[in-house]
């Protein structure tokens, strides 16, 4: 499960580093499907508190990657928290693309899909490790 999480984080890093590079250099992301990348990347929703979302994505996926190398419960809980927040934020961004910006960026959609799968892996890591088991049975209650 940790390998799967690391691979997903690397894929997410690839996307967000590419989008960050294009943003930093003033370039336009190659939009292989649809053509809404430039519209989404230049929208007011592509920045939060003055920080481009692509940069935040790099940090998010870097934390997910690092958590894959942190053994036991600390690594699992970090991955879960980051993935839950990432999915929630991705849902907001997909809403913004569809209903506010009215353009779709395939890179953003791919990142959202990776984040949802990452959440599934993070949950799987916790379930597989038995972190959700109740102590009531062990205490004789």
N, C-alpha and C positions, 0 to 999 in steps of 0.2 A: 504494500500500500504506500509505503514511503517513496518507493521508486516511481510509482504512478503519480504521486503528488509532485515529485521533483520534475518529471517530464512535463506535466501540465503547467507548472510554474515557469519552466523554460520556454514553452510555447507562448505563454502570456507575456513573458519578458520580451520575446522576439517581436511580438506585435506592438507592445507599448514603447519599446526602445525605437522601433521604426517610426511610429507616430511622433514620438518626442523629437527624434532627429529632424523629421520634416518640419515640425513646429519651430524648433530652434533655428533652423536654417532658412525659414521662410518658404520652404518648398510645399508642394501639394502632394498628399498621399496618393499613390496610384490606386485608383478605384476600379478594381477588376470587375465588379458587378454593380450596376445601378447608376453610379455617378454622384452620389450624395456625400462623398467623403469631404470634399472641400467645404460644402455647405455646413456640415456638422462641425468640422474642425474650426471653422471661423465663426461659429455662432457664439452668442453670449453664454451658452450652457457648456462650452468647452473649457471654461475656466471657473475655478472655485477659490474665492479669497485671493485672487490674483495669481493662482498657481494653475497652470494647464493640467487638465485631467490626465493627459497622457503621462505626465511626470509622476502624478499620484499613482497611476497604474504601475509604473516601474517599481516604485517603492512597495506597493502592495504585493506584486508578484515576487519581488526579492524577499520579502518577509515570508511568503508561502514557501519559497525555495529553501530558505534558511530553516524553517520549521520542519522540513522533511529530514534535516540532518540532526535535529534535536530529538534525542531518544525519549521514550516513555511519555508520560502524561504531559509534561510541559510542551513538548513538540506537538502533541495531538490537540491540546486545548488552544494553543496559538493558531494552528491551522484552522480549527473550527471557528474561532472568533473572527479571524481575517476573512475566511470564506463566507461566513454569514453576512458580514458587513459588505463584502465585495458583491455578493448576490443582490443584496438590498439596493446598493448603489447602482448596480447594473440595471436593475429593474426600473429605477428612476430614469436612468439615461435612455433606456429603450422607450419609455413613455415619452420622454422629451423629444427623441428623434421622430417618433410616429406622430405625435399630436401637437408639439410646439414648434419644432424645427421643420417638420414635414419633409424630412430627407433621411435616408438610411445610409449609414457607413458600414460596409461589410466587415471592416476591421473591428469596429466596435461590437458588432453582433458576434463575431468570432470570439472576441474577448469575453463577452457575456456568457457564451456557451462554455468556454473553458472554465470560467468562474463557477458556473452551476455544477459542472462535472467535478471541479475541485471540492465543492461543498459535499458532494456525494462521497468522494474519497475521504474527506476529513471525518465525516460521520462514520464511514466504514472503518476507519482506523480506531475510532473510539469504541464502536460496537465490538469489533474483533478483539480488542484488548480487554473488554469487559469493564470499562470505566463506568458504565451505566448500571451495573449490578447493585442491587439494594443490599445494605448491610443488615437489614432486619432479619433475614433468614439465618445469617451467620451468628447473630446475637441471641438466637433462640426465641425471638419475639413472634 
